[in-house]
């Protein structure tokens, strides 16, 4: 569970000092893998951390990093699975330097030999469950799976259980992103299998839910505006992304559907970053990964991004951090077996396709 309301272990001035120390030497001409090469990096990332109005976590972090180092960040966004697939297609001619994606896709990227080992400065403060022991990836922002609903149409009363989603009033008003393509779409399968007690009962439910489901969506981020406008009443999402866009989409609320026992559940879906194997600007990429885990940047995850700091020693006390802590009260957080999911995901997705006719 997120730890926000404890005293900060680092003073703000010390956090700034740490940031300056990490970036010492970055502003010269040595910020490239090859002397004289371009001072840039390319980041492939799952959506959710960048805002259209320029106020998101990435927007501010990219700008600050460039100002401090002179290294320009080029950004490519898509679904978690889509980004890993693109990285795999480009394996013989690597274009990305850093990939940021959700589980189990970061594990898949590692399994495909697409990541290089690098332990960013500060990663020792990230929980063992949120990083690869060999340094292939490290969480930069913690996050949790959720659903969203239109608060205006449903009068502030979200569905309480999975089975409530079978109500005919949700016909053609419910949609979730595609498992195997989108990280949050894959999370639908993971939560359903947990809450229903296995693959078969989960697929049986999702088959029944298909009566109300609008259809596939390769990106979860495309669903929130539809919920806010009332085109959809319910969709899947994640806490960070949906909390962050509530300012521009005020008609959406976050909820966690429960199983038959009535207990709302979720699990962590951290944004995990890895150094791409054979990255064209590897030294620049390492500086960027170090930067993302500095205390100052980690404190901004909640304030600017609506997410949770990945470092256990960074405990923000801003308004967003307090609201997020309140949102998670009473929600049971379970830990998926990511090794099993990474290994068996194709079979789970195939079972979902068979069950839903997708």
TORTI-466519 format. One line per 2 residues: number of its first residue (from 1); their letters; for each residue z, x, y of C-alpha. Coordinates in Angstrom, 3 decimals, decimal comma, padded with zeros to 6 digits, always signed. Each point is the difference from the previous one (the first is absolute). Layout:
<nodes>
NUM	A	Z X Y  ...
</nodes>
This chain:
<nodes>
1	XX	+000,000 +000,000 +000,000  -000,671 +001,246 +003,523
3	XX	+002,854 +001,747 +001,775  -000,259 -000,688 +003,705
5	XX	+003,382 -000,845 +001,357  +001,811 +003,293 -000,584
7	XX	+000,502 +002,578 +002,801  -002,931 +002,341 +000,496
9	XX	+000,645 +003,366 -001,650  -002,235 +001,750 +002,512
11	XX	+000,229 -000,249 +003,734  -003,189 -000,929 +001,790
13	XX	-000,155 +003,427 +001,609  +000,337 +001,714 -003,361
15	XX	-002,781 -002,201 -001,408  -002,265 +001,089 +002,849
17	XX	+000,970 +003,617 -000,634  -000,857 -000,383 -003,697
19	XX	-003,369 -001,459 +000,931  -000,733 +002,865 +002,369
21	XX	+001,038 +002,545 -002,616  -002,235 -001,505 -002,679
23	XX	-002,975 +000,067 +002,323  +000,574 +003,495 +001,381
25	XX	-003,211 +001,945 -000,175  -002,159 -003,076 -000,489
27	XX	-001,456 -000,018 +003,471  -001,891 +003,259 -000,318
29	XX	-003,379 +000,569 -001,637  +001,450 +000,417 -003,489
31	XX	+000,224 -003,724 -000,844  -002,981 +000,029 -002,364
33	XX	-000,645 +000,990 -003,564  -002,696 +002,393 +001,181
35	XX	+000,202 +002,015 +003,205  -002,242 -001,499 +002,662
37	XX	-000,347 -003,280 -001,908  +000,517 -003,408 +001,600
39	XX	+003,556 -000,977 +000,919  +000,025 -003,303 -001,841
41	XX	+001,095 -001,833 -003,102  -001,297 -003,124 -001,716
43	XX	+002,554 -002,512 -001,276  -000,889 -002,637 -002,589
45	XX	+002,624 -002,736 +000,082  +000,966 -003,434 -001,233
47	XX	+000,134 -002,503 +002,842  +003,175 -001,136 +001,719
49	XX	+001,177 +002,942 +002,109  -002,644 -000,230 +002,734
51	XX	-000,155 -002,836 +002,541  -003,073 -001,455 +001,681
53	XX	+001,733 +000,111 +003,381  +000,867 +003,688 -000,373
55	XX	+003,766 -000,562 -000,267  +000,436 +000,791 -003,702
57	XX	+001,785 +002,864 -001,727  -003,220 +001,881 -000,717
59	XX	-001,388 -000,568 +003,497  +002,961 +001,701 +001,644
61	XX	+000,480 +002,646 -002,688  -003,667 +001,076 +000,028
63	XX	-000,040 +000,262 +003,787  +003,238 +001,974 +000,143
65	XX	-001,077 +002,333 -002,808  -003,300 +000,747 +001,757
67	XX	+001,745 +000,642 +003,306  +002,484 +002,370 -001,631
69	XX	-002,432 +001,893 -002,195  -003,514 -000,534 +001,312
71	XX	-000,945 -001,246 -003,480  -002,039 -003,207 +000,133
73	XX	+000,649 -002,657 -002,637  -003,016 -001,816 -001,419
75	XX	+001,026 -003,216 -001,717  -001,528 -002,037 -002,841
77	XX	+001,719 -003,206 -001,131  -000,345 -002,278 -003,017
79	XX	+001,810 -001,459 -002,983  +002,158 +002,398 -002,009
81	XX	-002,262 -000,033 -003,059  -003,097 +000,167 +002,185
83	XX	+001,224 +003,216 +001,662  +000,713 +001,689 -003,333
85	XX	-003,401 -001,065 -001,351  -001,695 +001,459 +003,064
87	XX	+001,929 +003,241 -000,398  -001,078 +000,200 -003,645
89	XX	-003,671 -000,575 +000,885  +000,170 +002,851 +002,513
91	XX	+001,777 +002,407 -002,349  -002,921 +002,446 -000,051
93	XX	-000,307 -000,143 +003,781  +003,480 -000,750 +001,302
95	XX	+000,136 -001,515 +003,468  +003,636 -001,130 +000,295
97	XX	+002,979 +002,258 +000,604  +002,861 -002,485 -000,434
99	XX	+000,222 -003,269 -001,910  +002,681 -002,621 +000,626
101	XX	+000,166 -002,832 -002,500  +002,411 -002,257 -001,865
103	XX	+001,194 +000,281 -003,612  -001,394 +000,003 -002,607
105	XX	-003,128 +001,332 +001,710  +001,596 +003,209 +001,234
107	XX	+000,943 +000,710 -003,634  -003,574 -000,792 -001,025
109	XX	-001,325 +002,434 +002,595  +002,215 +002,674 -001,516
111	XX	-001,121 -000,939 -003,523  -003,636 +000,408 +001,043
113	XX	+000,684 +003,510 +001,288  -000,579 -000,964 +003,624
115	XX	+003,233 +001,387 +001,473  +001,344 +003,469 +000,709
117	XX	+003,676 +000,891 -000,116  +001,752 +000,309 +003,354
119	XX	+003,612 -000,805 +000,837  +000,179 -000,799 +003,710
121	XX	+002,923 +001,233 +002,063  +002,646 -002,718 -000,151
123	XX	-001,110 -001,318 -003,390  +003,300 +001,161 -001,488
125	XX	+001,545 -002,959 +001,865  -002,319 -002,508 -001,708
127	XX	+001,451 -001,716 -003,072  -001,226 +001,347 -003,335
129	XX	-001,447 -003,412 -000,883  -002,173 +000,141 +003,133
131	XX	-001,718 +003,336 -000,625  -001,726 +001,936 -002,732
133	XX	+002,212 +002,765 -001,432  -002,890 +002,473 +000,066
135	XX	-000,868 -000,803 +003,615  -003,238 -001,887 -000,562
137	XX	+001,137 -002,847 +002,285  +002,903 -000,978 +002,222
139	XX	+000,886 -003,338 +001,578  -000,309 -000,019 +003,792
141	XX	+001,106 -003,618 +000,557  +001,944 -002,267 -002,315
143	XX	-001,177 -003,565 -000,442  +000,469 -003,077 -002,207
145	XX	-002,313 -002,598 -001,505  +000,192 -003,527 +001,402
147	XX	-001,850 -003,255 +000,571  -000,663 -001,637 +003,363
149	XX	-000,276 -003,640 +001,030  -001,046 -002,004 +003,056
151	XX	+003,292 -000,895 +001,668  -001,548 -002,711 +002,187
153	XX	-001,693 -002,000 -002,756  +002,837 +000,437 -002,495
155	XX	+002,639 -000,592 +002,707  +001,868 +003,219 -000,705
157	XX	+000,618 -000,880 -003,656  -001,858 +002,418 -002,298
159	XX	-000,476 -000,620 -003,721  +003,097 +001,179 -001,860
161	XX	-001,470 +000,732 -003,445  -003,284 +001,020 -001,554
163	XX	-000,378 -003,473 -001,477  +000,254 -001,548 +003,460
165	XX	-003,358 +001,640 +000,684  -001,598 -002,376 -002,522
167	XX	+000,568 -002,928 +002,365  -003,335 -001,763 +000,731
169	XX	+000,609 +000,420 +003,749  -000,905 +003,666 -000,445
171	XX	-003,449 -000,708 -001,490  -002,525 +002,205 +001,828
173	XX	+002,848 +001,043 +002,283  +001,317 +002,904 -002,107
175	XX	-001,539 +003,419 -000,523  +001,050 +003,407 -001,262
177	XX	-001,873 +003,293 +000,125  -001,794 +001,315 -003,067
179	XX	+002,071 +001,835 -002,621  -001,419 +003,396 -000,823
181	XX	-001,632 +000,268 +003,414  +002,768 -000,673 +002,513
183	XX	+003,489 +001,467 -000,371  +001,688 -003,257 +000,952
185	XX	-002,325 -001,904 -002,323  +001,064 +002,213 -002,869
187	XX	+003,579 -000,656 +001,080  -000,511 -003,711 -000,719
189	XX	-000,500 +000,892 -003,668  +002,983 +002,348 -000,060
191	XX	+002,403 -002,530 +001,520  -001,318 -002,844 -002,136
193	XX	+000,415 +002,021 -003,202  +003,558 +000,861 +001,032
195	XX	+001,008 -003,501 +001,094  -001,579 -001,806 -002,967
197	XX	+001,200 +002,535 -002,555  -003,263 +001,559 -001,145
199	XX	-003,775 +000,166 +000,238  -000,876 -003,121 -001,978
201	XX	+002,218 -002,511 +001,864  -001,010 +001,575 +003,317
203	XX	-003,702 -000,402 -000,782  +000,564 -003,560 -001,152
205	XX	+001,558 -000,812 +003,360  -002,742 +001,750 +001,990
207	XX	-002,552 -001,988 -001,991  +001,699 -003,210 +001,150
209	XX	+000,238 +001,311 +003,556  -003,754 +000,514 +000,090
211	XX	-000,368 -003,743 +000,713  +001,385 +000,653 +003,481
213	XX	-001,347 +003,521 +000,545  -002,827 +000,394 +002,515
215	XX	-001,403 +003,094 -001,708  -000,088 +003,805 +000,145
217	XX	+000,622 +002,156 +003,051  -000,384 +003,770 -000,163
219	XX	+002,452 +000,547 +002,864  +003,410 -001,605 +000,446
221	XX	-000,166 +000,606 +003,738  -002,791 -002,563 +000,310
223	XX	+002,308 -002,801 -001,153  +002,718 +000,103 +002,664
225	XX	-002,224 -001,283 +002,850  -001,076 -002,903 -002,209
227	XX	+003,615 -000,925 -000,691  +000,867 +000,232 +003,686
229	XX	-002,875 -002,347 +000,916  +000,858 -002,468 -002,764
231	XX	-003,207 +000,599 -001,967  +002,380 +001,056 -002,778
233	XX	+003,567 -001,157 -000,550  +001,028 +002,824 -002,336
235	XX	-001,247 +003,518 -000,746  +001,356 +003,253 -001,356
237	XX	+000,903 +002,986 +002,125  +002,619 +002,661 +000,553
239	XX	+003,013 +000,063 +002,273  -001,127 +002,854 +002,232
241	XX	-003,475 -001,333 +000,710  +001,031 -003,617 +000,490
243	XX	+003,113 +000,745 +002,029  -001,986 +002,329 +002,268
245	XX	-002,658 -002,601 +000,813  +002,390 -002,894 +000,673
247	XX	-000,200 +000,819 +003,698  -003,698 -000,836 +000,064
249	XX	+000,176 -002,581 -002,815  +003,131 -002,055 +000,740
251	XX	-000,704 -002,809 -002,498  +000,666 +002,039 -003,119
253	XX	+003,265 +000,489 -001,844  +001,011 +002,246 -002,890
255	XX	+001,423 -001,240 -003,308  +000,595 +001,224 -003,544
257	XX	-000,771 -002,582 -002,721  +002,550 -000,216 -002,799
259	XX	-000,386 -000,460 -003,719  +001,623 -002,775 -002,006
261	XX	+003,470 +001,431 +000,724  -000,476 -000,714 +003,710
263	XX	+000,707 +003,604 +001,082  -002,504 +001,463 +002,491
265	XX	-001,276 +003,404 -001,088  -002,172 +002,800 +001,263
267	XX	-000,657 +003,676 -000,585  -000,748 +003,033 +002,120
269	XX	-003,610 +000,647 +000,979  +000,251 +003,191 +002,044
271	XX	-002,884 +001,501 +001,899  -000,406 +003,266 -001,906
273	XX	-001,945 +002,941 +001,416  -001,645 +002,827 -001,891
275	XX	-001,998 +003,108 +000,811  -003,533 -000,478 -001,325
277	XX	-001,177 +002,638 -002,474  -002,576 +002,323 +001,569
279	XX	+000,701 -001,541 +003,405  -002,405 +001,482 +002,577
281	XX	+002,846 +000,398 +002,513  +002,971 +000,601 -002,286
283	XX	+002,151 +001,968 +002,445  -000,424 -002,674 +002,656
285	XX	+000,862 -002,640 -002,602  +003,244 +001,796 -000,917
287	XX	+001,036 +000,040 +003,655  -000,702 -003,727 +000,183
289	XX	+002,084 -000,748 -003,112  +002,854 +002,095 +001,418
291	XX	-000,266 -001,929 +003,263  +000,206 -003,413 -001,676
293	XX	+003,358 +000,891 -001,570  +001,657 +001,362 +003,154
295	XX	+003,130 -001,971 +000,961  -001,540 -001,167 +003,294
297	XX	-003,064 -001,459 -001,712  +002,066 -001,513 -002,798
299	XX	+002,161 -001,813 +002,543  -003,164 -001,513 +001,451
301	XX	-001,048 -001,554 -003,334  +002,086 -003,090 +000,726
303	XX	-000,375 -000,092 +003,781  -003,798 +000,483 +000,024
305	XX	-001,019 -000,997 -003,503  +002,455 -002,635 -001,197
307	XX	+000,743 +002,037 -003,103  +002,859 +001,976 -001,523
309	XX	+000,608 +003,730 +000,431  -000,810 +002,021 -003,119
311	XX	+002,644 +002,626 +000,747  +003,461 -000,996 -001,246
313	XX	+001,674 +001,887 +002,845  -001,878 -001,908 +002,708
315	XX	+001,573 -003,387 +000,710  -001,542 -001,713 +003,046
317	XX	+002,013 -002,514 +001,998  -002,794 -001,553 +002,054
319	XX	-000,540 -003,751 +000,180  -002,664 +000,025 -002,718
321	XX	+002,217 +001,999 -002,342  +002,808 -002,529 +000,390
323	XX	-002,350 -002,950 -000,583  -001,488 +001,638 -003,096
325	XX	+003,439 +000,603 -001,462  +000,822 -003,685 +000,495
327	XX	-003,310 -001,059 -001,570  +000,798 +001,885 -003,205
329	XX	+003,484 -001,443 -000,477  +000,368 -001,922 -003,252
331	XX	-003,287 +001,275 -001,412  +000,236 +001,781 -003,346
333	XX	-001,996 +003,238 +000,010  -001,230 +001,078 -003,436
335	XX	-001,712 +003,261 -000,910  -003,305 -000,248 -001,888
337	XX	-000,923 +002,474 -002,715  -002,746 +001,695 +002,006
339	XX	-001,014 +002,285 -002,852  -000,664 -003,040 -002,205
341	XX	-001,793 -001,870 +002,774  -002,191 +002,967 +000,893
343	XX	-000,932 +000,477 -003,665  -000,562 -003,666 -000,841
345	XX	-001,240 -001,393 +003,292  -003,608 -000,434 -001,229
347	XX	+001,207 -002,157 -002,888  +002,244 -002,043 +002,320
349	XX	-002,882 -000,566 +002,404  -002,286 -000,966 -002,892
351	XX	+002,620 -002,489 -001,195  +000,177 -001,451 +003,510
353	XX	-003,810 -000,309 +000,165  -000,040 -001,781 -003,340
355	XX	+002,811 -002,349 +000,998  -001,464 -000,921 +003,387
357	XX	-003,715 +000,240 -000,743  -000,375 +002,486 +002,864
</nodes>
